[in-house]
Amino acid sequence: MNDEGRPFRIFIFYPGINERIWRVVLPGGAKHLFPTEGRAVEFALSSASTVTTGRMRRVEVLKETLSGGWMVLARPAAM
């Protein structure tokens, strides 16, 4: 299968029950842990810029909601 048209995806997982750690999973499976939502989002957005360097595929940053759904985060134009 050709992945050319598919975007890279970065996932931000909401902490589980009785947990306080936000998890960010990058393309390729690298996982990073953060104590706050803000740090996780900041890292994911900055990683999105790094992932696209030299590549033509777009990147989506998806954040899990409390209800278990997924929300696409808009990247600032400067990134």
N, CA, C and O atoms as a Tripos MOL2 file, in Angstrom:
@<TRIPOS>MOLECULE
protein
  316   315    79     0     0
PROTEIN
NO_CHARGES

@<TRIPOS>ATOM
      1 N           0.8420   -1.1850    0.0000 N.3       1 MET1
      2 CA          0.0000    0.0000    0.0000 C.3       1 MET1
      3 C           0.8820    1.2420    0.0000 C.2       1 MET1
      4 O           1.9060    1.2770    0.6830 O.2       1 MET1
      5 N           0.4990    2.2390   -0.7460 N.am      2 ASN2
      6 CA          1.2500    3.4710   -0.8630 C.3       2 ASN2
      7 C           0.7420    4.4830    0.1630 C.2       2 ASN2
      8 O          -0.4520    4.7780    0.2100 O.2       2 ASN2
      9 N           1.6480    5.0120    0.9820 N.am      3 ASP3
     10 CA          1.2670    5.9730    2.0290 C.3       3 ASP3
     11 C           1.4530    7.4230    1.6020 C.2       3 ASP3
     12 O           1.3500    8.3240    2.4340 O.2       3 ASP3
     13 N           1.7250    7.6670    0.3270 N.am      4 GLU4
     14 CA          2.0240    9.0160   -0.1240 C.3       4 GLU4
     15 C           0.9460   10.0340    0.2100 C.2       4 GLU4
     16 O           1.2690   11.1360    0.6550 O.2       4 GLU4
     17 N          -0.3170    9.7020    0.0120 N.am      5 GLY5
     18 CA         -1.3930   10.6600    0.2360 C.3       5 GLY5
     19 C          -1.8410   10.7770    1.6790 C.2       5 GLY5
     20 O          -2.5610   11.7080    2.0380 O.2       5 GLY5
     21 N          -1.4150    9.8340    2.5050 N.am      6 ARG6
     22 CA         -1.8290    9.8500    3.9060 C.3       6 ARG6
     23 C          -0.9520   10.7860    4.7200 C.2       6 ARG6
     24 O           0.2620   10.8280    4.5170 O.2       6 ARG6
     25 N          -1.5530   11.5420    5.6430 N.am      7 PRO7
     26 CA         -0.7400   12.4460    6.4700 C.3       7 PRO7
     27 C          -0.0160   11.6910    7.5870 C.2       7 PRO7
     28 O          -0.4470   10.6170    8.0060 O.2       7 PRO7
     29 N           1.0780   12.2620    8.0580 N.am      8 PHE8
     30 CA          1.6860   11.7850    9.2930 C.3       8 PHE8
     31 C           0.7410   12.2030   10.4060 C.2       8 PHE8
     32 O           0.1100   13.2560   10.3160 O.2       8 PHE8
     33 N           0.6320   11.4020   11.4450 N.am      9 ARG9
     34 CA         -0.2490   11.7510   12.5640 C.3       9 ARG9
     35 C           0.5280   11.7150   13.8650 C.2       9 ARG9
     36 O           1.2990   10.7920   14.1280 O.2       9 ARG9
     37 N           0.3060   12.7430   14.6720 N.am     10 ILE10
     38 CA          0.8640   12.8180   16.0190 C.3      10 ILE10
     39 C          -0.3340   12.7750   16.9640 C.2      10 ILE10
     40 O          -1.2680   13.5650   16.8300 O.2      10 ILE10
     41 N          -0.2990   11.8480   17.9180 N.am     11 PHE11
     42 CA         -1.4240   11.6570   18.8250 C.3      11 PHE11
     43 C          -1.0700   12.1380   20.2300 C.2      11 PHE11
     44 O           0.0160   11.8670   20.7430 O.2      11 PHE11
     45 N          -2.0150   12.8630   20.8430 N.am     12 ILE12
     46 CA         -1.8890   13.2770   22.2390 C.3      12 ILE12
     47 C          -2.9920   12.5450   22.9980 C.2      12 ILE12
     48 O          -4.1760   12.7760   22.7550 O.2      12 ILE12
     49 N          -2.6000   11.6630   23.9170 N.am     13 PHE13
     50 CA         -3.5660   10.8540   24.6500 C.3      13 PHE13
     51 C          -3.9190   11.4880   25.9820 C.2      13 PHE13
     52 O          -3.0440   11.8960   26.7450 O.2      13 PHE13
     53 N          -5.2250   11.5640   26.2500 N.am     14 TYR14
     54 CA         -5.7360   12.0610   27.5270 C.3      14 TYR14
     55 C          -5.3030   11.0910   28.6260 C.2      14 TYR14
     56 O          -5.2730    9.8820   28.3960 O.2      14 TYR14
     57 N          -4.9670   11.5980   29.8210 N.am     15 PRO15
     58 CA         -4.5710   10.6840   30.9020 C.3      15 PRO15
     59 C          -5.6950    9.7200   31.2600 C.2      15 PRO15
     60 O          -6.8710   10.0820   31.2290 O.2      15 PRO15
     61 N          -5.3230    8.5000   31.5960 N.am     16 GLY16
     62 CA         -6.3060    7.4960   32.0120 C.3      16 GLY16
     63 C          -6.8380    7.7870   33.4040 C.2      16 GLY16
     64 O          -6.4060    8.7330   34.0630 O.2      16 GLY16
     65 N          -7.7660    6.9750   33.8370 N.am     17 ILE17
     66 CA         -8.3360    7.1260   35.1740 C.3      17 ILE17
     67 C          -7.2160    6.9720   36.2020 C.2      17 ILE17
     68 O          -6.3990    6.0560   36.1110 O.2      17 ILE17
     69 N          -7.1890    7.8770   37.1760 N.am     18 ASN18
     70 CA         -6.1840    7.9070   38.2440 C.3      18 ASN18
     71 C          -4.7670    8.1130   37.7250 C.2      18 ASN18
     72 O          -3.8060    7.7480   38.4020 O.2      18 ASN18
     73 N          -4.6230    8.6830   36.5520 N.am     19 GLU19
     74 CA         -3.3110    9.0280   35.9980 C.3      19 GLU19
     75 C          -3.2290   10.5300   35.8080 C.2      19 GLU19
     76 O          -4.2510   11.2140   35.7480 O.2      19 GLU19
     77 N          -2.0270   11.0350   35.7150 N.am     20 ARG20
     78 CA         -1.8250   12.4680   35.4780 C.3      20 ARG20
     79 C          -0.8460   12.7240   34.3450 C.2      20 ARG20
     80 O          -0.4170   13.8580   34.1350 O.2      20 ARG20
     81 N          -0.4980   11.6950   33.6280 N.am     21 ILE21
     82 CA          0.5210   11.8050   32.5810 C.3      21 ILE21
     83 C          -0.1250   11.8620   31.2020 C.2      21 ILE21
     84 O          -0.9240   10.9990   30.8400 O.2      21 ILE21
     85 N           0.2350   12.9020   30.4340 N.am     22 TRP22
     86 CA         -0.1910   13.0310   29.0360 C.3      22 TRP22
     87 C           0.8490   12.3320   28.1730 C.2      22 TRP22
     88 O           2.0480   12.5260   28.3730 O.2      22 TRP22
     89 N           0.4060   11.5230   27.2150 N.am     23 ARG23
     90 CA          1.3090   10.7980   26.3270 C.3      23 ARG23
     91 C           1.2050   11.3610   24.9150 C.2      23 ARG23
     92 O           0.1080   11.6210   24.4200 O.2      23 ARG23
     93 N           2.3440   11.5460   24.2800 N.am     24 VAL24
     94 CA          2.4000   11.9940   22.8890 C.3      24 VAL24
     95 C           3.1020   10.8870   22.1080 C.2      24 VAL24
     96 O           4.2040   10.4680   22.4620 O.2      24 VAL24
     97 N           2.4510   10.4160   21.0380 N.am     25 VAL25
     98 CA          3.0310    9.3800   20.1910 C.3      25 VAL25
     99 C           3.2980    9.9840   18.8140 C.2      25 VAL25
    100 O           2.3950   10.4900   18.1490 O.2      25 VAL25
    101 N           4.5600    9.9140   18.4100 N.am     26 LEU26
    102 CA          4.9960   10.4780   17.1300 C.3      26 LEU26
    103 C           4.9500    9.4140   16.0420 C.2      26 LEU26
    104 O           4.8660    8.2240   16.3460 O.2      26 LEU26
    105 N           5.0030    9.8300   14.7690 N.am     27 PRO27
    106 CA          5.0980    8.8410   13.6900 C.3      27 PRO27
    107 C           6.3230    7.9450   13.9220 C.2      27 PRO27
    108 O           7.3990    8.4300   14.2710 O.2      27 PRO27
    109 N           6.1500    6.6680   13.7280 N.am     28 GLY28
    110 CA          7.2230    5.7270   13.9940 C.3      28 GLY28
    111 C           7.1120    5.0820   15.3580 C.2      28 GLY28
    112 O           7.8400    4.1360   15.6570 O.2      28 GLY28
    113 N           6.1970    5.5860   16.2060 N.am     29 GLY29
    114 CA          5.9400    4.9590   17.4960 C.3      29 GLY29
    115 C           6.6890    5.5160   18.6810 C.2      29 GLY29
    116 O           6.5380    4.9900   19.7830 O.2      29 GLY29
    117 N           7.4950    6.5600   18.5140 N.am     30 ALA30
    118 CA          8.2080    7.1410   19.6570 C.3      30 ALA30
    119 C           7.1970    7.7620   20.6170 C.2      30 ALA30
    120 O           6.3470    8.5530   20.2060 O.2      30 ALA30
    121 N           7.2930    7.3980   21.9070 N.am     31 LYS31
    122 CA          6.3430    7.8850   22.9020 C.3      31 LYS31
    123 C           7.0580    8.8170   23.8840 C.2      31 LYS31
    124 O           8.1690    8.5300   24.3300 O.2      31 LYS31
    125 N           6.4030    9.9410   24.2140 N.am     32 HIS32
    126 CA          6.9370   10.9150   25.1600 C.3      32 HIS32
    127 C           5.8590   11.2010   26.2060 C.2      32 HIS32
    128 O           4.6740   11.2510   25.8760 O.2      32 HIS32
    129 N           6.2650   11.3890   27.4660 N.am     33 LEU33
    130 CA          5.3440   11.6140   28.5680 C.3      33 LEU33
    131 C           5.5140   13.0240   29.1190 C.2      33 LEU33
    132 O           6.6290   13.5370   29.2080 O.2      33 LEU33
    133 N           4.3680   13.6570   29.4960 N.am     34 PHE34
    134 CA          4.3860   15.0290   29.9920 C.3      34 PHE34
    135 C           3.4500   15.1780   31.1770 C.2      34 PHE34
    136 O           2.4020   14.5340   31.2190 O.2      34 PHE34
    137 N           3.8150   16.0250   32.1540 N.am     35 PRO35
    138 CA          2.9770   16.1950   33.3420 C.3      35 PRO35
    139 C           1.7520   17.0840   33.1170 C.2      35 PRO35
    140 O           0.7930   17.0170   33.8860 O.2      35 PRO35
    141 N           1.7730   17.9170   32.0680 N.am     36 THR36
    142 CA          0.6510   18.8230   31.8210 C.3      36 THR36
    143 C           0.2010   18.7620   30.3600 C.2      36 THR36
    144 O           0.9590   18.3880   29.4650 O.2      36 THR36
    145 N          -1.0500   19.1420   30.1590 N.am     37 GLU37
    146 CA         -1.6040   19.1800   28.8020 C.3      37 GLU37
    147 C          -0.8720   20.2070   27.9480 C.2      37 GLU37
    148 O          -0.5870   19.9550   26.7770 O.2      37 GLU37
    149 N          -0.5710   21.3510   28.5230 N.am     38 GLY38
    150 CA          0.1070   22.4120   27.7830 C.3      38 GLY38
    151 C           1.4510   21.9850   27.2220 C.2      38 GLY38
    152 O           1.7730   22.2720   26.0690 O.2      38 GLY38
    153 N           2.2370   21.2970   28.0450 N.am     39 ARG39
    154 CA          3.5460   20.8310   27.5830 C.3      39 ARG39
    155 C           3.4010   19.7820   26.4900 C.2      39 ARG39
    156 O           4.1760   19.7650   25.5340 O.2      39 ARG39
    157 N           2.4120   18.9090   26.6300 N.am     40 ALA40
    158 CA          2.1910   17.8750   25.6190 C.3      40 ALA40
    159 C           1.7990   18.4980   24.2810 C.2      40 ALA40
    160 O           2.3040   18.0940   23.2330 O.2      40 ALA40
    161 N           0.9040   19.4770   24.3170 N.am     41 VAL41
    162 CA          0.4610   20.1440   23.0850 C.3      41 VAL41
    163 C           1.6150   20.9200   22.4610 C.2      41 VAL41
    164 O           1.8200   20.8650   21.2490 O.2      41 VAL41
    165 N           2.3650   21.6390   23.2850 N.am     42 GLU42
    166 CA          3.5050   22.4050   22.7720 C.3      42 GLU42
    167 C           4.5170   21.4830   22.0820 C.2      42 GLU42
    168 O           5.0060   21.7960   20.9960 O.2      42 GLU42
    169 N           4.8260   20.3590   22.7090 N.am     43 PHE43
    170 CA          5.7730   19.4100   22.1280 C.3      43 PHE43
    171 C           5.2370   18.8320   20.8230 C.2      43 PHE43
    172 O           5.9760   18.7120   19.8460 O.2      43 PHE43
    173 N           3.9460   18.4730   20.8040 N.am     44 ALA44
    174 CA          3.3480   17.8780   19.6080 C.3      44 ALA44
    175 C           3.3690   18.8600   18.4390 C.2      44 ALA44
    176 O           3.6840   18.4780   17.3120 O.2      44 ALA44
    177 N           3.0370   20.1150   18.7020 N.am     45 LEU45
    178 CA          3.0240   21.1100   17.6240 C.3      45 LEU45
    179 C           4.4320   21.4030   17.1140 C.2      45 LEU45
    180 O           4.6310   21.5670   15.9100 O.2      45 LEU45
    181 N           5.4100   21.4690   18.0150 N.am     46 SER46
    182 CA          6.7760   21.7070   17.5580 C.3      46 SER46
    183 C           7.3200   20.4780   16.8180 C.2      46 SER46
    184 O           8.0960   20.6120   15.8720 O.2      46 SER46
    185 N           6.9140   19.2990   17.2480 N.am     47 SER47
    186 CA          7.3260   18.0800   16.5520 C.3      47 SER47
    187 C           6.7160   18.0100   15.1580 C.2      47 SER47
    188 O           7.3360   17.4890   14.2310 O.2      47 SER47
    189 N           5.5080   18.5300   15.0110 N.am     48 ALA48
    190 CA          4.8610   18.5390   13.6980 C.3      48 ALA48
    191 C           5.6990   19.3250   12.6940 C.2      48 ALA48
    192 O           5.7970   18.9380   11.5290 O.2      48 ALA48
    193 N           6.2930   20.4110   13.1320 N.am     49 SER49
    194 CA          7.1580   21.1930   12.2430 C.3      49 SER49
    195 C           8.4130   20.4160   11.8800 C.2      49 SER49
    196 O           8.8760   20.4830   10.7410 O.2      49 SER49
    197 N           8.9630   19.6840   12.8290 N.am     50 THR50
    198 CA         10.1680   18.8930   12.6000 C.3      50 THR50
    199 C           9.9020   17.7330   11.6470 C.2      50 THR50
    200 O          10.7230   17.4290   10.7820 O.2      50 THR50
    201 N           8.7520   17.0900   11.8110 N.am     51 VAL51
    202 CA          8.4080   15.9300   10.9820 C.3      51 VAL51
    203 C           8.2700   16.3190    9.5180 C.2      51 VAL51
    204 O           8.6360   15.5420    8.6360 O.2      51 VAL51
    205 N           7.7470   17.5090    9.2490 N.am     52 THR52
    206 CA          7.5070   17.9220    7.8650 C.3      52 THR52
    207 C           8.7540   18.4230    7.1550 C.2      52 THR52
    208 O           8.7260   18.5940    5.9360 O.2      52 THR52
    209 N           9.8350   18.6610    7.8600 N.am     53 THR53
    210 CA         11.0490   19.1840    7.2470 C.3      53 THR53
    211 C          11.5570   18.2320    6.1660 C.2      53 THR53
    212 O          11.8850   17.0780    6.4390 O.2      53 THR53
    213 N          11.6130   18.7350    4.9440 N.am     54 GLY54
    214 CA         12.1260   17.9470    3.8270 C.3      54 GLY54
    215 C          11.1580   16.9280    3.2650 C.2      54 GLY54
    216 O          11.5380   16.1290    2.4080 O.2      54 GLY54
    217 N           9.9180   16.9330    3.7230 N.am     55 ARG55
    218 CA          8.9320   15.9660    3.2400 C.3      55 ARG55
    219 C           7.7200   16.7070    2.7000 C.2      55 ARG55
    220 O           7.4250   17.8290    3.1130 O.2      55 ARG55
    221 N           7.0270   16.0680    1.7760 N.am     56 MET56
    222 CA          5.8720   16.6980    1.1480 C.3      56 MET56
    223 C           4.5510   16.3000    1.8060 C.2      56 MET56
    224 O           3.5060   16.8600    1.4730 O.2      56 MET56
    225 N           4.5820   15.3430    2.7330 N.am     57 ARG57
    226 CA          3.3360   14.9120    3.3690 C.3      57 ARG57
    227 C           2.9440   15.8750    4.4840 C.2      57 ARG57
    228 O           3.7970   16.4190    5.1850 O.2      57 ARG57
    229 N           1.6500   16.0730    4.6310 N.am     58 ARG58
    230 CA          1.1760   16.9520    5.6920 C.3      58 ARG58
    231 C           1.1490   16.1980    7.0230 C.2      58 ARG58
    232 O           1.2600   14.9730    7.0620 O.2      58 ARG58
    233 N           0.9980   16.9580    8.1120 N.am     59 VAL59
    234 CA          0.9900   16.3730    9.4500 C.3      59 VAL59
    235 C          -0.2750   16.8150   10.1630 C.2      59 VAL59
    236 O          -0.6380   17.9910   10.1320 O.2      59 VAL59
    237 N          -0.9470   15.8640   10.8060 N.am     60 GLU60
    238 CA         -2.1060   16.1650   11.6340 C.3      60 GLU60
    239 C          -1.7370   15.9100   13.0840 C.2      60 GLU60
    240 O          -1.1040   14.9050   13.4070 O.2      60 GLU60
    241 N          -2.1400   16.8360   13.9630 N.am     61 VAL61
    242 CA         -1.9710   16.6440   15.4010 C.3      61 VAL61
    243 C          -3.3600   16.3890   15.9660 C.2      61 VAL61
    244 O          -4.2460   17.2390   15.8750 O.2      61 VAL61
    245 N          -3.5410   15.2020   16.5530 N.am     62 LEU62
    246 CA         -4.8390   14.8000   17.0920 C.3      62 LEU62
    247 C          -4.7540   14.6730   18.6000 C.2      62 LEU62
    248 O          -3.8380   14.0460   19.1310 O.2      62 LEU62
    249 N          -5.7320   15.2830   19.2970 N.am     63 LYS63
    250 CA         -5.7620   15.2210   20.7570 C.3      63 LYS63
    251 C          -7.0070   14.4720   21.2000 C.2      63 LYS63
    252 O          -8.1140   14.7690   20.7500 O.2      63 LYS63
    253 N          -6.8210   13.5030   22.0810 N.am     64 GLU64
    254 CA         -7.9470   12.7420   22.6040 C.3      64 GLU64
    255 C          -8.7200   13.6060   23.5950 C.2      64 GLU64
    256 O          -8.1230   14.3090   24.4110 O.2      64 GLU64
    257 N         -10.0550   13.5520   23.5200 N.am     65 THR65
    258 CA        -10.8990   14.3010   24.4390 C.3      65 THR65
    259 C         -11.2550   13.4340   25.6460 C.2      65 THR65
    260 O         -11.0080   12.2280   25.6510 O.2      65 THR65
    261 N         -11.8270   14.0530   26.6510 N.am     66 LEU66
    262 CA        -12.2410   13.3410   27.8560 C.3      66 LEU66
    263 C         -13.2280   12.2220   27.5320 C.2      66 LEU66
    264 O         -13.2140   11.1720   28.1750 O.2      66 LEU66
    265 N         -14.0820   12.4480   26.5380 N.am     67 SER67
    266 CA        -15.0960   11.4640   26.1690 C.3      67 SER67
    267 C         -14.5460   10.3520   25.2650 C.2      67 SER67
    268 O         -15.2670    9.4100   24.9370 O.2      67 SER67
    269 N         -13.2770   10.4580   24.8620 N.am     68 GLY68
    270 CA        -12.6580    9.4200   24.0420 C.3      68 GLY68
    271 C         -12.6410    9.7120   22.5580 C.2      68 GLY68
    272 O         -12.1360    8.9030   21.7790 O.2      68 GLY68
    273 N         -13.1830   10.8530   22.1420 N.am     69 GLY69
    274 CA        -13.1380   11.2480   20.7360 C.3      69 GLY69
    275 C         -11.8010   11.8940   20.4060 C.2      69 GLY69
    276 O         -10.9390   12.0360   21.2730 O.2      69 GLY69
    277 N         -11.6340   12.2830   19.1480 N.am     70 TRP70
    278 CA        -10.3890   12.9060   18.7090 C.3      70 TRP70
    279 C         -10.6680   14.2730   18.1150 C.2      70 TRP70
    280 O         -11.6140   14.4490   17.3470 O.2      70 TRP70
    281 N          -9.8290   15.2480   18.4800 N.am     71 MET71
    282 CA         -9.9640   16.6160   18.0030 C.3      71 MET71
    283 C          -8.6730   16.9650   17.2480 C.2      71 MET71
    284 O          -7.5730   16.7530   17.7590 O.2      71 MET71
    285 N          -8.8150   17.4960   16.0390 N.am     72 VAL72
    286 CA         -7.6470   17.9230   15.2550 C.3      72 VAL72
    287 C          -7.2340   19.3060   15.7500 C.2      72 VAL72
    288 O          -8.0540   20.2230   15.7910 O.2      72 VAL72
    289 N          -5.9800   19.4560   16.1210 N.am     73 LEU73
    290 CA         -5.4660   20.7480   16.5630 C.3      73 LEU73
    291 C          -4.9200   21.5220   15.3740 C.2      73 LEU73
    292 O          -4.1420   20.9980   14.5760 O.2      73 LEU73
    293 N          -5.3330   22.7550   15.2710 N.am     74 ALA74
    294 CA         -4.8390   23.6170   14.1790 C.3      74 ALA74
    295 C          -3.4420   24.0810   14.5310 C.2      74 ALA74
    296 O          -3.1740   24.4780   15.6650 O.2      74 ALA74
    297 N          -2.5490   24.0290   13.5450 N.am     75 ARG75
    298 CA         -1.1960   24.5140   13.7400 C.3      75 ARG75
    299 C          -1.1370   25.9840   13.3870 C.2      75 ARG75
    300 O          -1.7090   26.3900   12.3760 O.2      75 ARG75
    301 N          -0.4580   26.8030   14.1950 N.am     76 PRO76
    302 CA         -0.3010   28.2250   13.8570 C.3      76 PRO76
    303 C           0.3780   28.3860   12.5010 C.2      76 PRO76
    304 O           1.1920   27.5530   12.1020 O.2      76 PRO76
    305 N           0.0400   29.4510   11.8060 N.am     77 ALA77
    306 CA          0.5720   29.6960   10.4670 C.3      77 ALA77
    307 C           2.0850   29.8400   10.4540 C.2      77 ALA77
    308 O           2.7270   29.5120    9.4560 O.2      77 ALA77
    309 N           2.6660   30.3250   11.5480 N.am     78 ALA78
    310 CA          4.1220   30.5260   11.6160 C.3      78 ALA78
    311 C           4.8700   29.2090   11.6290 C.2      78 ALA78
    312 O           6.0650   29.1780   11.3340 O.2      78 ALA78
    313 N           4.1850   28.1040   11.9690 N.am     79 MET79
    314 CA          4.8580   26.8170   12.0470 C.3      79 MET79
    315 C           4.8840   26.2410   10.7040 C.2      79 MET79
    316 O           5.4060   25.1420   10.5130 O.2      79 MET79
@<TRIPOS>BOND
     1     1     2 1
     2     2     3 1
     3     3     4 2
     4     3     5 am
     5     5     6 1
     6     6     7 1
     7     7     8 2
     8     7     9 am
     9     9    10 1
    10    10    11 1
    11    11    12 2
    12    11    13 am
    13    13    14 1
    14    14    15 1
    15    15    16 2
    16    15    17 am
    17    17    18 1
    18    18    19 1
    19    19    20 2
    20    19    21 am
    21    21    22 1
    22    22    23 1
    23    23    24 2
    24    23    25 am
    25    25    26 1
    26    26    27 1
    27    27    28 2
    28    27    29 am
    29    29    30 1
    30    30    31 1
    31    31    32 2
    32    31    33 am
    33    33    34 1
    34    34    35 1
    35    35    36 2
    36    35    37 am
    37    37    38 1
    38    38    39 1
    39    39    40 2
    40    39    41 am
    41    41    42 1
    42    42    43 1
    43    43    44 2
    44    43    45 am
    45    45    46 1
    46    46    47 1
    47    47    48 2
    48    47    49 am
    49    49    50 1
    50    50    51 1
    51    51    52 2
    52    51    53 am
    53    53    54 1
    54    54    55 1
    55    55    56 2
    56    55    57 am
    57    57    58 1
    58    58    59 1
    59    59    60 2
    60    59    61 am
    61    61    62 1
    62    62    63 1
    63    63    64 2
    64    63    65 am
    65    65    66 1
    66    66    67 1
    67    67    68 2
    68    67    69 am
    69    69    70 1
    70    70    71 1
    71    71    72 2
    72    71    73 am
    73    73    74 1
    74    74    75 1
    75    75    76 2
    76    75    77 am
    77    77    78 1
    78    78    79 1
    79    79    80 2
    80    79    81 am
    81    81    82 1
    82    82    83 1
    83    83    84 2
    84    83    85 am
    85    85    86 1
    86    86    87 1
    87    87    88 2
    88    87    89 am
    89    89    90 1
    90    90    91 1
    91    91    92 2
    92    91    93 am
    93    93    94 1
    94    94    95 1
    95    95    96 2
    96    95    97 am
    97    97    98 1
    98    98    99 1
    99    99   100 2
   100    99   101 am
   101   101   102 1
   102   102   103 1
   103   103   104 2
   104   103   105 am
   105   105   106 1
   106   106   107 1
   107   107   108 2
   108   107   109 am
   109   109   110 1
   110   110   111 1
   111   111   112 2
   112   111   113 am
   113   113   114 1
   114   114   115 1
   115   115   116 2
   116   115   117 am
   117   117   118 1
   118   118   119 1
   119   119   120 2
   120   119   121 am
   121   121   122 1
   122   122   123 1
   123   123   124 2
   124   123   125 am
   125   125   126 1
   126   126   127 1
   127   127   128 2
   128   127   129 am
   129   129   130 1
   130   130   131 1
   131   131   132 2
   132   131   133 am
   133   133   134 1
   134   134   135 1
   135   135   136 2
   136   135   137 am
   137   137   138 1
   138   138   139 1
   139   139   140 2
   140   139   141 am
   141   141   142 1
   142   142   143 1
   143   143   144 2
   144   143   145 am
   145   145   146 1
   146   146   147 1
   147   147   148 2
   148   147   149 am
   149   149   150 1
   150   150   151 1
   151   151   152 2
   152   151   153 am
   153   153   154 1
   154   154   155 1
   155   155   156 2
   156   155   157 am
   157   157   158 1
   158   158   159 1
   159   159   160 2
   160   159   161 am
   161   161   162 1
   162   162   163 1
   163   163   164 2
   164   163   165 am
   165   165   166 1
   166   166   167 1
   167   167   168 2
   168   167   169 am
   169   169   170 1
   170   170   171 1
   171   171   172 2
   172   171   173 am
   173   173   174 1
   174   174   175 1
   175   175   176 2
   176   175   177 am
   177   177   178 1
   178   178   179 1
   179   179   180 2
   180   179   181 am
   181   181   182 1
   182   182   183 1
   183   183   184 2
   184   183   185 am
   185   185   186 1
   186   186   187 1
   187   187   188 2
   188   187   189 am
   189   189   190 1
   190   190   191 1
   191   191   192 2
   192   191   193 am
   193   193   194 1
   194   194   195 1
   195   195   196 2
   196   195   197 am
   197   197   198 1
   198   198   199 1
   199   199   200 2
   200   199   201 am
   201   201   202 1
   202   202   203 1
   203   203   204 2
   204   203   205 am
   205   205   206 1
   206   206   207 1
   207   207   208 2
   208   207   209 am
   209   209   210 1
   210   210   211 1
   211   211   212 2
   212   211   213 am
   213   213   214 1
   214   214   215 1
   215   215   216 2
   216   215   217 am
   217   217   218 1
   218   218   219 1
   219   219   220 2
   220   219   221 am
   221   221   222 1
   222   222   223 1
   223   223   224 2
   224   223   225 am
   225   225   226 1
   226   226   227 1
   227   227   228 2
   228   227   229 am
   229   229   230 1
   230   230   231 1
   231   231   232 2
   232   231   233 am
   233   233   234 1
   234   234   235 1
   235   235   236 2
   236   235   237 am
   237   237   238 1
   238   238   239 1
   239   239   240 2
   240   239   241 am
   241   241   242 1
   242   242   243 1
   243   243   244 2
   244   243   245 am
   245   245   246 1
   246   246   247 1
   247   247   248 2
   248   247   249 am
   249   249   250 1
   250   250   251 1
   251   251   252 2
   252   251   253 am
   253   253   254 1
   254   254   255 1
   255   255   256 2
   256   255   257 am
   257   257   258 1
   258   258   259 1
   259   259   260 2
   260   259   261 am
   261   261   262 1
   262   262   263 1
   263   263   264 2
   264   263   265 am
   265   265   266 1
   266   266   267 1
   267   267   268 2
   268   267   269 am
   269   269   270 1
   270   270   271 1
   271   271   272 2
   272   271   273 am
   273   273   274 1
   274   274   275 1
   275   275   276 2
   276   275   277 am
   277   277   278 1
   278   278   279 1
   279   279   280 2
   280   279   281 am
   281   281   282 1
   282   282   283 1
   283   283   284 2
   284   283   285 am
   285   285   286 1
   286   286   287 1
   287   287   288 2
   288   287   289 am
   289   289   290 1
   290   290   291 1
   291   291   292 2
   292   291   293 am
   293   293   294 1
   294   294   295 1
   295   295   296 2
   296   295   297 am
   297   297   298 1
   298   298   299 1
   299   299   300 2
   300   299   301 am
   301   301   302 1
   302   302   303 1
   303   303   304 2
   304   303   305 am
   305   305   306 1
   306   306   307 1
   307   307   308 2
   308   307   309 am
   309   309   310 1
   310   310   311 1
   311   311   312 2
   312   311   313 am
   313   313   314 1
   314   314   315 1
   315   315   316 2
@<TRIPOS>SUBSTRUCTURE
     1 MET1         2 RESIDUE 1 A MET
     2 ASN2         6 RESIDUE 1 A ASN
     3 ASP3        10 RESIDUE 1 A ASP
     4 GLU4        14 RESIDUE 1 A GLU
     5 GLY5        18 RESIDUE 1 A GLY
     6 ARG6        22 RESIDUE 1 A ARG
     7 PRO7        26 RESIDUE 1 A PRO
     8 PHE8        30 RESIDUE 1 A PHE
     9 ARG9        34 RESIDUE 1 A ARG
    10 ILE10       38 RESIDUE 1 A ILE
    11 PHE11       42 RESIDUE 1 A PHE
    12 ILE12       46 RESIDUE 1 A ILE
    13 PHE13       50 RESIDUE 1 A PHE
    14 TYR14       54 RESIDUE 1 A TYR
    15 PRO15       58 RESIDUE 1 A PRO
    16 GLY16       62 RESIDUE 1 A GLY
    17 ILE17       66 RESIDUE 1 A ILE
    18 ASN18       70 RESIDUE 1 A ASN
    19 GLU19       74 RESIDUE 1 A GLU
    20 ARG20       78 RESIDUE 1 A ARG
    21 ILE21       82 RESIDUE 1 A ILE
    22 TRP22       86 RESIDUE 1 A TRP
    23 ARG23       90 RESIDUE 1 A ARG
    24 VAL24       94 RESIDUE 1 A VAL
    25 VAL25       98 RESIDUE 1 A VAL
    26 LEU26      102 RESIDUE 1 A LEU
    27 PRO27      106 RESIDUE 1 A PRO
    28 GLY28      110 RESIDUE 1 A GLY
    29 GLY29      114 RESIDUE 1 A GLY
    30 ALA30      118 RESIDUE 1 A ALA
    31 LYS31      122 RESIDUE 1 A LYS
    32 HIS32      126 RESIDUE 1 A HIS
    33 LEU33      130 RESIDUE 1 A LEU
    34 PHE34      134 RESIDUE 1 A PHE
    35 PRO35      138 RESIDUE 1 A PRO
    36 THR36      142 RESIDUE 1 A THR
    37 GLU37      146 RESIDUE 1 A GLU
    38 GLY38      150 RESIDUE 1 A GLY
    39 ARG39      154 RESIDUE 1 A ARG
    40 ALA40      158 RESIDUE 1 A ALA
    41 VAL41      162 RESIDUE 1 A VAL
    42 GLU42      166 RESIDUE 1 A GLU
    43 PHE43      170 RESIDUE 1 A PHE
    44 ALA44      174 RESIDUE 1 A ALA
    45 LEU45      178 RESIDUE 1 A LEU
    46 SER46      182 RESIDUE 1 A SER
    47 SER47      186 RESIDUE 1 A SER
    48 ALA48      190 RESIDUE 1 A ALA
    49 SER49      194 RESIDUE 1 A SER
    50 THR50      198 RESIDUE 1 A THR
    51 VAL51      202 RESIDUE 1 A VAL
    52 THR52      206 RESIDUE 1 A THR
    53 THR53      210 RESIDUE 1 A THR
    54 GLY54      214 RESIDUE 1 A GLY
    55 ARG55      218 RESIDUE 1 A ARG
    56 MET56      222 RESIDUE 1 A MET
    57 ARG57      226 RESIDUE 1 A ARG
    58 ARG58      230 RESIDUE 1 A ARG
    59 VAL59      234 RESIDUE 1 A VAL
    60 GLU60      238 RESIDUE 1 A GLU
    61 VAL61      242 RESIDUE 1 A VAL
    62 LEU62      246 RESIDUE 1 A LEU
    63 LYS63      250 RESIDUE 1 A LYS
    64 GLU64      254 RESIDUE 1 A GLU
    65 THR65      258 RESIDUE 1 A THR
    66 LEU66      262 RESIDUE 1 A LEU
    67 SER67      266 RESIDUE 1 A SER
    68 GLY68      270 RESIDUE 1 A GLY
    69 GLY69      274 RESIDUE 1 A GLY
    70 TRP70      278 RESIDUE 1 A TRP
    71 MET71      282 RESIDUE 1 A MET
    72 VAL72      286 RESIDUE 1 A VAL
    73 LEU73      290 RESIDUE 1 A LEU
    74 ALA74      294 RESIDUE 1 A ALA
    75 ARG75      298 RESIDUE 1 A ARG
    76 PRO76      302 RESIDUE 1 A PRO
    77 ALA77      306 RESIDUE 1 A ALA
    78 ALA78      310 RESIDUE 1 A ALA
    79 MET79      314 RESIDUE 1 A MET
